[in-house]
Amino acid sequence: MSNPLLVVSAHAGDFVWRAAGAIALAAERGDRVRVVCLSYGERGESAKAWREGKKLEEIKELRRAEAEAAATALGAEIEFFDAGDYPLLETPELTDRLVHVYREFVPAVVLTHTLSDPYNGDHPAAARMALQARILAQAIGYDAPGEPLGAPPVFFFEPHQSEQCDFKPDVLLDITPVFERKERAMTCLPAQQHMWEYYTDLARRRGVQLRRNAGPNLGLAHTTMAEAYVRFYPQTTGILA
């Protein structure tokens, strides 16, 4: 468990659609994975439950149970901040809670949302808090338990409408070996069943792009499935490859 993976998700389903493959791959390597859901997505991403006449607290419990089942399917830990959604408000208190997570969990890699999303302000709000907490967790004088954080790389996972969010992936992750686990996790979220086919198709398209960019001799199958990411901070390396 030398490369813990931290995922900061605005809502209960975001980590599944966008990063379930990365989570499952890390878990299968034996790395610890923790998902932090800042909200349940109870107001803006649970339309089916509202139409069925469910109340707010019922919907929160429903979305919590769905996210817990999905995390279990992927092999991840999960915690909920219950900070509310639509809007998810950036506050010093919420950022401080994330700092404590960083200091306690000590991630080697962080996944979160893009900084631009004209369709959902909760997503960039989550990203800004994730980045600010990473910075504060590195400060030796910041009042939080644990040692100052190193500098874990941050990857933005793919938003729902990539072109409108200025998302141009520079990392394509082969999730073929674990795609069945991602499918199982998606089916744990019937509150957003309309997303299942969309993200299956997206994984297939990104798989095509992965094959075209991977070189001619890797022998990748035509059924390659992939997730797309943008690395926010520069990669450091002694070898260009």
ChimeraX attribute file (.defattr): number of C-alpha atoms within 10 A of each C-alpha:
attribute: neighborCount
match mode: 1-to-1
recipient: residues
	/A:1	11
	/A:2	10
	/A:3	16
	/A:4	18
	/A:5	24
	/A:6	27
	/A:7	27
	/A:8	23
	/A:9	27
	/A:10	28
	/A:11	28
	/A:12	29
	/A:13	26
	/A:14	25
	/A:15	27
	/A:16	25
	/A:17	25
	/A:18	26
	/A:19	23
	/A:20	28
	/A:21	29
	/A:22	27
	/A:23	29
	/A:24	26
	/A:25	21
	/A:26	20
	/A:27	18
	/A:28	14
	/A:29	11
	/A:30	14
	/A:31	19
	/A:32	20
	/A:33	25
	/A:34	22
	/A:35	23
	/A:36	21
	/A:37	25
	/A:38	23
	/A:39	26
	/A:40	30
	/A:41	27
	/A:42	26
	/A:43	17
	/A:44	15
	/A:45	19
	/A:46	18
	/A:47	14
	/A:48	14
	/A:49	20
	/A:50	16
	/A:51	8
	/A:52	8
	/A:53	10
	/A:54	13
	/A:55	11
	/A:56	13
	/A:57	10
	/A:58	14
	/A:59	22
	/A:60	21
	/A:61	13
	/A:62	19
	/A:63	26
	/A:64	24
	/A:65	16
	/A:66	22
	/A:67	28
	/A:68	21
	/A:69	20
	/A:70	27
	/A:71	24
	/A:72	14
	/A:73	18
	/A:74	26
	/A:75	22
	/A:76	23
	/A:77	14
	/A:78	20
	/A:79	16
	/A:80	17
	/A:81	14
	/A:82	17
	/A:83	18
	/A:84	19
	/A:85	20
	/A:86	14
	/A:87	15
	/A:88	21
	/A:89	15
	/A:90	14
	/A:91	11
	/A:92	12
	/A:93	9
	/A:94	17
	/A:95	20
	/A:96	19
	/A:97	13
	/A:98	24
	/A:99	27
	/A:100	19
	/A:101	21
	/A:102	27
	/A:103	21
	/A:104	15
	/A:105	17
	/A:106	21
	/A:107	24
	/A:108	18
	/A:109	16
	/A:110	21
	/A:111	26
	/A:112	30
	/A:113	29
	/A:114	24
	/A:115	19
	/A:116	18
	/A:117	21
	/A:118	11
	/A:119	12
	/A:120	15
	/A:121	17
	/A:122	24
	/A:123	25
	/A:124	19
	/A:125	21
	/A:126	27
	/A:127	22
	/A:128	17
	/A:129	22
	/A:130	24
	/A:131	20
	/A:132	16
	/A:133	22
	/A:134	27
	/A:135	15
	/A:136	22
	/A:137	29
	/A:138	17
	/A:139	14
	/A:140	12
	/A:141	9
	/A:142	13
	/A:143	12
	/A:144	19
	/A:145	12
	/A:146	15
	/A:147	15
	/A:148	19
	/A:149	21
	/A:150	16
	/A:151	16
	/A:152	17
	/A:153	17
	/A:154	24
	/A:155	21
	/A:156	22
	/A:157	25
	/A:158	23
	/A:159	24
	/A:160	18
	/A:161	12
	/A:162	14
	/A:163	10
	/A:164	12
	/A:165	16
	/A:166	13
	/A:167	20
	/A:168	12
	/A:169	16
	/A:170	12
	/A:171	16
	/A:172	19
	/A:173	19
	/A:174	22
	/A:175	23
	/A:176	21
	/A:177	13
	/A:178	18
	/A:179	21
	/A:180	13
	/A:181	21
	/A:182	26
	/A:183	21
	/A:184	16
	/A:185	27
	/A:186	26
	/A:187	18
	/A:188	23
	/A:189	24
	/A:190	16
	/A:191	18
	/A:192	16
	/A:193	13
	/A:194	10
	/A:195	16
	/A:196	16
	/A:197	12
	/A:198	12
	/A:199	19
	/A:200	17
	/A:201	12
	/A:202	19
	/A:203	26
	/A:204	18
	/A:205	15
	/A:206	20
	/A:207	26
	/A:208	18
	/A:209	16
	/A:210	21
	/A:211	21
	/A:212	11
	/A:213	10
	/A:214	12
	/A:215	10
	/A:216	9
	/A:217	6
	/A:218	8
	/A:219	9
	/A:220	17
	/A:221	11
	/A:222	10
	/A:223	12
	/A:224	20
	/A:225	27
	/A:226	26
	/A:227	27
	/A:228	26
	/A:229	25
	/A:230	19
	/A:231	15
	/A:232	13
	/A:233	11
	/A:234	8
	/A:235	7
	/A:236	8
	/A:237	7
	/A:238	5
	/A:239	5
	/A:240	5
	/A:241	4
